[in-house]
Amino acid sequence: MVLHPILQDLVKTPFFRYFKVKLWCDCPFWPDDGMCYLRDCTVCECPESEFPEPFKKSSRLFSADDVICQEGKPQAAVDRTLDDTIFKGWIQIDNPWTYDDETDDAAMTYVNLQLNPERYTGYAGPSAQRIWTAVYKENCPQYPSEEWCNEKKVMYKLISGLHSSISVHIASEYLLDSSANLWGQNVQMLYDRVWKHPDRVRNLYFIFLLVLRAVTKAADYLEQAEYNTGNHVEDLKTQSLVRQLLYNNKLLSACRVPFDEVNIWQGQNGPDLLQQIQNQFRNISAIMNCVGCEKCRLWGKLQVNGLATALKVLFFVDGKNNLQRNEVIALFNLLNRLSQSVKFVHDMGPLMEKMERHDSSPTGKTPW
């Protein structure tokens, strides 16, 4: 993938590695009884010295008692404060596609995404299954049929594509042996959960192209944005990488319009369908508060936020298409995760095809 190395470098920059998220929140639908089985499922808090200067406020400093991390695990910088005046050109508003109040800084925390990678955590069983069951049943009441209009199919494809991508991430970095702390690829999981269901692979590509289209559509806005962390050298590097991504010649020549949103929600029922889809997506965003694994909740919230931002760009309401800093961070990190998923599936294709030839089970369409 032509985007892969650029995105990898971009999300590692100081501006894009810190995501503001509400990690400690009540599930609005059922008692939170989730369990995860590895220490890797916890996001740990670490000293304020980790942050770029513009992220800080002098009003609160961490004490030694605040540094609580798992033994032997890399520290993840976390902070609950934000000085909005530092981020020139960025606004602080709620995304109508998401559930959380992102202007409530007292409930928000900064997390270093580079020190909290998305991978297998051991979060499984009824609690984990209940999350995906709620996402599908409440927002896609039945498996998509030919009678569905394109607008309703879009929602299912997005959910399925995101689900596929997360499954790919888990399979690509799986705990193979807990006693030896050995991590590697779980090719059987990749085959069972994604590859042998062609619609899931197609939906992975679909969501990737939709998010890519949102990024390219917002190119002028993203190019002009202030990527300020107080580190002049790093900020110039960030701006350069953003431009390299937005105006990549190979990308523009190969995929001028990754996803065509022009004819979506344009009919007589278009406004009502758009409102319905927006409400459904807010519901999905709320369900992320019910994820029992803290690290899974972090990445679930980030990717749902990124997808909500993509939808906001593509289908903005009332001409309001301004983006806030956290939305841009989520958008680019989501594009990076999807790009990695697409690349991994592509690279594993020959092995998957070999496994498919030895698999006599049917591969027809089945719901998740």
DAUR-V77957 format. One record per residue. N is the residue number from 1. PSI is psi in degrees with one decimal (* if undefined). NEAR is the number of other C-alpha atoms within 10 Angstrom. Layout:
# DAUR-V77957
{{N & PSI & NEAR} {N & PSI & NEAR}}
This chain:
# DAUR-V77957
{{1 & 130.5 & 12} {2 & -25.8 & 13} {3 & -23.1 & 19} {4 & -55.4 & 18} {5 & -35.3 & 13} {6 & -46.7 & 16} {7 & -38.7 & 21} {8 & -44.3 & 15} {9 & -36.6 & 14} {10 & -46.6 & 24} {11 & -10.3 & 23} {12 & -11.4 & 16} {13 & 154.4 & 17} {14 & -35.3 & 20} {15 & -40.4 & 22} {16 & -6.0 & 24} {17 & -14.2 & 18} {18 & 119.9 & 26} {19 & 133.0 & 23} {20 & 124.4 & 25} {21 & 150.2 & 23} {22 & 98.4 & 21} {23 & -32.6 & 19} {24 & 98.5 & 12} {25 & 153.1 & 13} {26 & 143.3 & 12} {27 & 124.6 & 16} {28 & 0.2 & 12} {29 & -33.6 & 11} {30 & 162.4 & 9} {31 & 137.8 & 9} {32 & 100.4 & 15} {33 & 23.4 & 11} {34 & 149.2 & 17} {35 & 140.8 & 18} {36 & 158.1 & 20} {37 & 4.0 & 11} {38 & 151.8 & 14} {39 & -24.0 & 14} {40 & -9.1 & 23} {41 & -0.4 & 23} {42 & 138.8 & 18} {43 & 122.2 & 26} {44 & 152.7 & 23} {45 & 140.4 & 21} {46 & 176.3 & 23} {47 & 153.7 & 18} {48 & -21.1 & 21} {49 & -16.3 & 11} {50 & -30.2 & 14} {51 & 148.1 & 18} {52 & 147.1 & 15} {53 & -42.1 & 14} {54 & -13.6 & 16} {55 & -9.1 & 22} {56 & 161.4 & 19} {57 & 142.9 & 14} {58 & -7.9 & 7} {59 & -16.5 & 6} {60 & 127.2 & 11} {61 & 148.7 & 13} {62 & 147.1 & 13} {63 & 173.4 & 10} {64 & -27.9 & 9} {65 & -18.1 & 7} {66 & -14.4 & 13} {67 & 94.3 & 17} {68 & 100.9 & 14} {69 & 156.0 & 16} {70 & 143.6 & 14} {71 & 129.4 & 8} {72 & 2.6 & 6} {73 & 146.7 & 12} {74 & 145.0 & 14} {75 & 142.9 & 20} {76 & 117.8 & 22} {77 & 132.5 & 24} {78 & 138.0 & 24} {79 & 146.7 & 24} {80 & 4.5 & 19} {81 & 159.7 & 19} {82 & 130.5 & 18} {83 & 97.4 & 12} {84 & -24.5 & 14} {85 & -19.1 & 10} {86 & -35.1 & 16} {87 & 83.9 & 19} {88 & 134.8 & 12} {89 & -9.5 & 14} {90 & 143.7 & 18} {91 & 166.1 & 14} {92 & 90.3 & 15} {93 & 162.3 & 13} {94 & 144.3 & 16} {95 & 122.2 & 20} {96 & -11.7 & 17} {97 & -7.2 & 25} {98 & 161.8 & 23} {99 & -41.6 & 19} {100 & 149.1 & 20} {101 & 100.1 & 14} {102 & -1.2 & 20} {103 & -3.2 & 12} {104 & 81.8 & 11} {105 & -28.1 & 15} {106 & -26.0 & 11} {107 & -0.1 & 16} {108 & 153.6 & 22} {109 & 143.0 & 20} {110 & 134.5 & 22} {111 & 134.0 & 25} {112 & 107.5 & 25} {113 & -29.2 & 21} {114 & -26.5 & 17} {115 & 2.2 & 15} {116 & 63.3 & 22} {117 & 150.2 & 15} {118 & 118.8 & 20} {119 & -174.8 & 22} {120 & 133.4 & 23} {121 & -8.3 & 21} {122 & 0.0 & 19} {123 & 111.1 & 22} {124 & -171.0 & 16} {125 & -164.9 & 11} {126 & -37.8 & 12} {127 & -46.8 & 18} {128 & -41.5 & 19} {129 & -33.5 & 11} {130 & -32.9 & 16} {131 & -53.1 & 17} {132 & -34.3 & 18} {133 & -43.5 & 13} {134 & -41.5 & 16} {135 & -46.6 & 21} {136 & -48.9 & 20} {137 & -35.3 & 11} {138 & -19.6 & 13} {139 & -15.3 & 20} {140 & 82.6 & 17} {141 & -16.4 & 11} {142 & 162.0 & 11} {143 & 137.6 & 14} {144 & 133.1 & 16} {145 & 172.0 & 8} {146 & -21.4 & 7} {147 & -16.7 & 8} {148 & 141.5 & 11} {149 & 163.0 & 11} {150 & -35.7 & 12} {151 & -42.2 & 16} {152 & -32.4 & 17} {153 & -31.6 & 16} {154 & -46.1 & 19} {155 & -46.7 & 19} {156 & -44.2 & 20} {157 & -37.3 & 21} {158 & -45.7 & 19} {159 & -47.7 & 24} {160 & -40.8 & 23} {161 & -41.8 & 24} {162 & -41.4 & 27} {163 & -44.3 & 19} {164 & -45.5 & 29} {165 & -44.1 & 29} {166 & -40.3 & 23} {167 & -39.3 & 18} {168 & -43.3 & 29} {169 & -44.1 & 22} {170 & -44.1 & 21} {171 & -30.6 & 23} {172 & -22.9 & 22} {173 & 84.1 & 18} {174 & 145.5 & 19} {175 & 100.9 & 21} {176 & -34.1 & 14} {177 & 105.8 & 10} {178 & -34.8 & 9} {179 & -32.7 & 7} {180 & 1.6 & 8} {181 & 45.4 & 8} {182 & 120.3 & 11} {183 & 148.0 & 15} {184 & -162.5 & 13} {185 & 133.2 & 16} {186 & 88.0 & 16} {187 & -29.5 & 18} {188 & -39.4 & 13} {189 & -43.7 & 16} {190 & -42.2 & 22} {191 & -47.8 & 21} {192 & -40.6 & 12} {193 & -24.0 & 18} {194 & -61.0 & 24} {195 & -42.7 & 25} {196 & 5.3 & 21} {197 & 90.7 & 19} {198 & -32.6 & 14} {199 & -30.9 & 20} {200 & -38.4 & 25} {201 & -44.7 & 19} {202 & -40.3 & 17} {203 & -30.2 & 22} {204 & -46.4 & 28} {205 & -35.3 & 21} {206 & -49.6 & 20} {207 & -34.1 & 25} {208 & -45.9 & 26} {209 & -35.6 & 20} {210 & -45.6 & 22} {211 & -37.7 & 26} {212 & -39.9 & 25} {213 & -40.2 & 22} {214 & -41.7 & 24} {215 & -45.1 & 23} {216 & -32.2 & 18} {217 & -33.9 & 16} {218 & 18.9 & 17} {219 & -46.8 & 17} {220 & -43.0 & 12} {221 & -45.6 & 13} {222 & -33.2 & 18} {223 & -36.0 & 15} {224 & -11.6 & 11} {225 & 156.9 & 18} {226 & 116.6 & 17} {227 & 76.2 & 25} {228 & 119.3 & 21} {229 & 1.7 & 20} {230 & -9.1 & 15} {231 & 101.0 & 15} {232 & -43.2 & 11} {233 & -46.8 & 9} {234 & -36.3 & 16} {235 & -38.6 & 18} {236 & -39.2 & 13} {237 & -42.6 & 16} {238 & -48.1 & 23} {239 & -39.6 & 18} {240 & -43.1 & 14} {241 & -37.7 & 18} {242 & -45.0 & 21} {243 & -39.8 & 16} {244 & -37.6 & 15} {245 & -46.6 & 21} {246 & -31.1 & 21} {247 & 37.1 & 14} {248 & 119.4 & 14} {249 & -41.0 & 12} {250 & -39.3 & 11} {251 & -47.7 & 15} {252 & -34.5 & 14} {253 & -30.4 & 9} {254 & -27.8 & 9} {255 & 74.2 & 13} {256 & -41.2 & 11} {257 & 89.3 & 16} {258 & -38.4 & 18} {259 & 131.1 & 17} {260 & 104.6 & 11} {261 & 0.8 & 15} {262 & -43.0 & 9} {263 & 4.8 & 10} {264 & 134.1 & 16} {265 & 38.0 & 17} {266 & -10.9 & 13} {267 & -170.8 & 10} {268 & -37.1 & 8} {269 & 7.7 & 9} {270 & -53.3 & 14} {271 & -40.7 & 13} {272 & -40.4 & 12} {273 & -40.3 & 17} {274 & -43.8 & 19} {275 & -39.1 & 14} {276 & -46.2 & 14} {277 & -39.5 & 18} {278 & -42.5 & 20} {279 & -39.4 & 17} {280 & -38.2 & 19} {281 & -33.7 & 25} {282 & -35.9 & 20} {283 & -42.6 & 18} {284 & -41.2 & 24} {285 & -39.6 & 23} {286 & -37.0 & 21} {287 & -28.9 & 23} {288 & -24.2 & 26} {289 & -12.8 & 25} {290 & -2.4 & 24} {291 & 124.6 & 25} {292 & -18.7 & 21} {293 & 124.2 & 23} {294 & -43.7 & 23} {295 & -36.1 & 25} {296 & -38.3 & 27} {297 & -41.5 & 23} {298 & -52.4 & 26} {299 & -30.0 & 22} {300 & -46.1 & 20} {301 & -42.8 & 25} {302 & -46.2 & 25} {303 & -34.9 & 23} {304 & -40.1 & 24} {305 & -42.2 & 28} {306 & -40.9 & 23} {307 & -39.0 & 28} {308 & -38.0 & 24} {309 & -40.7 & 29} {310 & -42.8 & 29} {311 & -36.9 & 18} {312 & -40.7 & 21} {313 & -44.3 & 20} {314 & -34.7 & 22} {315 & 49.5 & 19} {316 & 150.6 & 16} {317 & 138.7 & 13} {318 & 28.6 & 6} {319 & 8.0 & 7} {320 & 107.4 & 10} {321 & 22.6 & 15} {322 & 145.2 & 18} {323 & 144.7 & 22} {324 & 163.4 & 18} {325 & -46.0 & 24} {326 & -33.0 & 21} {327 & -40.1 & 24} {328 & -40.7 & 21} {329 & -45.1 & 21} {330 & -40.0 & 28} {331 & -48.0 & 25} {332 & -36.0 & 22} {333 & -36.3 & 25} {334 & -44.8 & 26} {335 & -38.0 & 27} {336 & -44.3 & 23} {337 & -41.9 & 22} {338 & -40.1 & 28} {339 & -42.0 & 24} {340 & -38.5 & 22} {341 & -47.4 & 23} {342 & -42.4 & 21} {343 & -42.8 & 16} {344 & -43.9 & 18} {345 & -41.9 & 21} {346 & -45.9 & 12} {347 & -31.8 & 11} {348 & -1.0 & 15} {349 & -52.0 & 14} {350 & -41.9 & 11} {351 & -39.8 & 12} {352 & -40.4 & 19} {353 & -35.9 & 14} {354 & -42.0 & 10} {355 & -35.1 & 16} {356 & -36.8 & 15} {357 & -24.8 & 8} {358 & 3.8 & 8} {359 & 116.7 & 11} {360 & -4.1 & 8} {361 & 151.6 & 8} {362 & 152.5 & 8} {363 & 27.2 & 14} {364 & 175.5 & 9} {365 & 131.2 & 12} {366 & 145.7 & 10} {367 & 160.7 & 11} {368 & * & 14}}
